[in-house]
Amino acid sequence: MNTKKIPELLAPAGTLDAFKTAILYGADAIYAGLPGFSMRARAKIDIEGVKQGIEFAHEHGKKVYLAFNLFAHDRDFQNMPRVREIIEYLKPDALIVADAGVMMWVRDNFPNMPIHVSTQANICSAASVKFWQNAGASLCVLAREVSHPEFCKIRAACPDIKLEIFVHGAMCMAYSGRCLLSNYITGRPSNRGACAQLCRWKYDVILREVESGIEMPIDEDEHGAYIMNSKDLCLMPRLGEVLESSPDSLKIEGRNRSEYYVGSVVRAYRNAIDAWARDPKHFNPDEFMADLNVLETRGYTTAFFDGGLPATAHNYETTKSDSMYHAAGVVTDIDDKNIAFELRNEIRAGDEITFLLPRDKFTLKLDKIINAKNGTEMPKMSAGQGNACLISRELIPAQYLPQMEKYILAYKHK
């Protein structure tokens, strides 16, 4: 029997739908931005949306942590009375901070509130963990740059504080989101959730002769255009080693991602963690990796897991996804006869869509496209404006019907 600690699976939520989808697919906890005061200030969820998400999570026995991880200027502290009101209204289970001044403010105003130190604090050592622990932190989110051997040493040196690591999501070309390019070139500060992602842009290298001002482009080979474009972090291939090292929380990046992405990633890691817990000696991540490979990503890398960043961690050719699949839609309603399926991409009669249930999946061919608004049959239907089609419950295999509910996702071949 496996006696190892099973870590919390922590999912992102930038929308209320993502909140609910992540919980449906197996997240133990959700992190969301304190509106206007976090790394994802542009996430599409307001105070009331976060309140509904927290209530939904608590109804399902899950926790919610609010990101309050901006680096505060003096002018920001002028807004703290309003921030206090918001936190009291939302009632989160913890606050995620990065700034020492903000942490002192939280300790003074919410002495019983658990404090999680954000990846923005760039914690890379046991000494830093102990510093934040002494300052009042109950959990430290380690920087993505910490290797697995380093994590094991930190875990051994810091046994009495919770440690969280990222296992999946976008990588920043700077130390965990501390890039200045966006602020410098566009005036959009990354720490306030407004990053323009200049690392994803295509660049041309130009040689300028100073005295004459003549510019001469330098020839590039096929690997020279996207010079800062990191692939996405994915530790699924090494998840067994991750779990053996006893982290307290595994974090998925993606508060600006769709509910389809969030639900799909949570589902893959939930099922993988549970499979490892049942039989760690025979755990095989390949099945769960296959579920991640259908997502549209920039490609995957294990990043700093083994130490130095490998040359394969960047995609120099393109920022486009090479996945052959994309989101088809999400179930929005069910009655005695039909399932309402709201589209995320165009579907055509004859398309096959694969439904992702929390534990299972099955593929269904749509011989007919029935418009949910008026019941008419159509050869195809585009996404947008709440467009949805009706799928007869009779088409769903009986063994899967008990798992069919709102927020169930599906994908299709491009």
N, C-alpha and C positions, 0 to 999 in steps of 0.2 A: 504493500500500500504506500502511495506517495504521501510523505509527511512534510514536504516542502511547502513553504508559504506561497499562496496564490496571490499575485499582486492585483491591485485594482486596475481596471481598464478604464482609462480616462479619455473621453471623447469631446471634440469641439462642437460648439453650436453658435452659428452666426445668424440663425433664423429660428423661429419657433418650430417650424417643420423639422429642422435638423435636430432640435432638442428631442422631439418626440420620436423621431426615427432612430436616433442613437440609442435611446432607452429601449425601444422595441427590439433592436438588434443586439442588445446585450451589454451595453456600457454600464459600468458600476457607478460612474460619476460623470458629470458634465462640467466643462469650464466655458464660461461666457464672459464677454466684456462688460465691465461697468460702463454703461453708455457714456461716451465722451472722455473716458479716463483710462484707456487701455491701449494695448498694441494693435487692436483691431477696431478702432473707433468707427470705421466705415462699415462694420458688419451690419446687416440689415435687420436689426432687432432693437426696439426701443425699450424703455423702462417697463411698460406694461407687458410687452412680449417676454422680457426676462422674468417678470413676476409670474406670468402664466407658466413659463417653462420650469421655474423652481417649484411651483405648486404641483405641476404634473410629475416632476421627478420625485418629490417627497411622497406623493401618493403611491408611487411605485417602489418606495424604499431606497431611492437613489439620492446621491448628494450632488450639490452644485457649488462650484467655486467661482468667484468673480475675480476677473483680472483687473487689478488696479495698479498696473505695472508701468505707468509712465514715469519718466524722470522729471520731477516737479521743479518748476521755477517758483520764485516767491509769489508771482501773480496767481499761480495755481492754488496756493494755500488760502487765498482769499475766497475761493469757491468751496472750501471744506465744510462750512455749515450746511450747504446744500447736499454735499456728498454724504454727510452723516445722515441726513434725512432719507436719502435714497437707500443707503445700506440698511437702515432700520426698517424701511418699508419692504425691502426685498427679502431680508432674512436668509442670506447665503450660509453655507456650511463652513466656508473659509474665504479668505481674501488672498490673492496672489499679488505680491509686491516686488519691486526691484530697487526702489529708492530708499535709502536709510532714513531720510526725513519723513517719508510717507509711512515707513514702518513704525517710527516713533509716534506718529499721529494715530495710527491704528491702535497701538498699545495703550495710548492715553484715552482714546475715545471708545474702544471696544476691547477692554482688557480680557474678555473671555473668548474672543474670536481667534480661531486657529489661523496662523499666518504661514503661507507658503511662499518661499522665495523664488521668484521667476527665473527662467533661463536668461532673461535680460541681465541678471546679475553676473553672468559668466562664471559660475562656480565650477572650478576645475580641480580642486584639491580638498583633502580632508581638513586642512587648516581653514579653508574658507567655509566649509560646512560647519565647523566648530564655532567660527566667528558668528555666523548667522544663528546658530543654535543658542549661543550665549545671549544673543540679542533678542531672542524670543521666538524664533521660527520653530514650527512643528514639522515642517517638511522643506526640503531643498530640491529644486529642479536643477539637475546637473546640466551643464552646457553640452551641446551636441558634439563638441570637440573632445570630450572625455572618451578615451578608448575603453574597451571592455576590461583589459587587465588593470587599468587605472581605477575603473569602477569597483572592481573586486577589492582593491586595496582600500579605497574610501569606505566601502561597506564594512570591512573588517575593523577599520579605525573609528568608525562612527556607528556603532550598533544600536544606539538608543535615540536615533532621529530617523524619520521617514525620508527615503530617497526616491526621486522620480526621474525617469529617463524617457527621452523621445524614442519611439520605435518606428514611426512612419510619418511621412509628410515632406513638405518643401524644405529645402536647405537654403540658407542664406550664404552669400559669398563672403560676408564679414562674420565676426564673432556674434552668433545668435541674434541677428537683427540689429546690430550696431553700425550698419553701413551709413555713410554720410552722403553717398552719391545722390540719392533722391532729394535730400534737403538742399544739397549744394547746387544741383542743376535745375531742379523743378520747383524748389521751395516747399516740397511736400515731405514733412518729417516722418521717417519710418517708425519712430518710437510712439508716434501719435496715431498709428494705424493708417497713414496716408502714403505709404511707400509706392512709388511709381514703378518699382521693379526694373530699374535700369540694367540690372545684371542679366535680364532676359532679352535685352535689345541686341540687334545685330550691329556690329561695329566694323568700320573700315579704318585701316591704319593709313595715316597721311603723314608724309615727310614735308615739313615747311622750311624753306630756306629763309633765314631770319632777315637778311639785308634786303633781298628782293621781294620777299613775301610770296614767292612762287610755291605752289603746293603740288606735290607729286605723289600720287597714290602708290603704295607699296603692294606689289603682287602678293596675293595670298593663295595658299593651297586650299583644299576642301575642308581643312580643319581650323581655319583661321578666323571665322566670322563671329561665333557666339562664344567669346573668350571667357565669360564669367557665368555661363549657364550650367549650374549644377543639376545633376539628376536628382530625383526625389529619394529621400531616405526610406529604406525598407529593411527592417531587421528580421523579417519573417524567416529567411533562410538560416538565421542564427538564433532563432527564438528559444530553442532548447537551452543554449548556453546562457542566454539572457535570464531565463526563468530559474536556472540552477543558481544564479548569483544572488538571488533574493532581493530584487528591487521591491519597493512598496507600491509603486504606481508606474504603469506604462502609458505614455501619452501619445496621442495621435494629433498631429497638426492639421489645421484646416478650418478655422472659423469663417473664412471667406469661401468655403467650398459648398457645393450643393448638397441637399439631403441625400441624393443618390450616392455621391462619393462618400459622405460620412457613414451612411448606413452600410454600404458595401465593405468599407475598411473595418468598421467595428465588427461586422458579422464575421469576417475572415479571422480577425484576431481573437474574438470571443470563442469561436469554435476551435481554433488552434490551441488556445490556453487550456480549454476544457479537455481536449484530447491529450495534451501533455500531462495534465493533472491525473487523468485516468491511468496512463501508462507511459511514464517519461522515458523508459528504456527503449521503447519501440516508436517513439514520436517521430513522425515524418512530416516536414512542413510542405512538401511538394503539393499536396492536395489543396492546401490553403493558399499557397503561392499562386496556383492556377486561378483562384478566384480574384486575386489582386491584379493579375495580368490582363484582365478584361477592361480595367479602368483606363481612362485616358490620362496618361502621365508623361513626364519628360524622360522616362526610363528610370531604372532603380539603381541605387548604390547602397552599400553598407557603410559608406562614408568613413568615419574615424574609428569604426569598431575595432579594427586590428592595429590601430596606431595612425601612421601617416596616411593622408588621403591618397588613394590610388589614382593613376592617370585616367582610369575608366569612370571616375566619378563625375566627369563633365561631359556634356553633349555639345560638341563644338559645331555641329552641322545645322541643327534646327532646334526650335523650342516647341515644335508641334509633336503631338502624340503619335506613336506608331501603332496604337491599339486598333484592332479591327472591329471594335464594338463601341457603342455609346448608349447613353441612357435612353430607354424607350418611354418610361413614364412611371407613375406612382398611383396606387389605388387610393381613391379619395372617398369612396362610399360603397356600401354593400347592402343589398336588400334580399328578399326571398328569391328573386329571379336573376338579378344581374349584379355585376361588379362594375362600378364606374372607374375608368382608368384614364387619368389625366396625362396628356402627352408632354414629353420633354423634347422629342424630336419627331419628325414626320414618320408616319407609318403608312404602309400600303397593304391592300388585300393580298393575302398570301405570305406576308411576313411572319417569321417565327420570332417570338419574344420569350425570354427566359425570366421567370419569376424567381426572385431571391426571397425565400422564406427564412425566418430566423435560423432554422437548422437544415432545411432541405432546399432544393431548387428543382424546377421542372420547366420544360419548354412546351409552348403552345403555339400552334399555327392559327393565325387569324384569317380564316377564309373570307370573312366579311367584316367591314368596318361600319359599325352602327353609331351614328352621331347621338351622343347622350342628350343633346339639347332638344332634338326633334324626332329622334327615332328613325331617321332616313338612312338608307344604305349608301355608302360612298366608296369610290375606288381607292381613295387615299385621304389622309387628314394631316394637316400641319399642326405644329405645336403653337402655343401662345393663346392669349385671351381666354384661358381656362378651357381650351378645347379638350374634350374627353370622348372616349368611345365606350360603348356598353359591351361587356363580355358575359355571356350566359354562364351562370353557375354550373350548368350541366356540362360545360366543357372542361371544368376543373376536376382533375382526378380526385376521387372521394377521399383518399388518404391525406390530401393536402388542404382540404376545405377547412379543417379546424384551425389551421395556421393563417388562413386568409383573413386579413383585417385591414383597416386603414393604415396607410404609410408603407404598405408592402411595395417594394421596388421591382423594376424589371429592366432588362437591357436587350438590345438587338444587334445583329450584325450590321455594319455600315452598308 
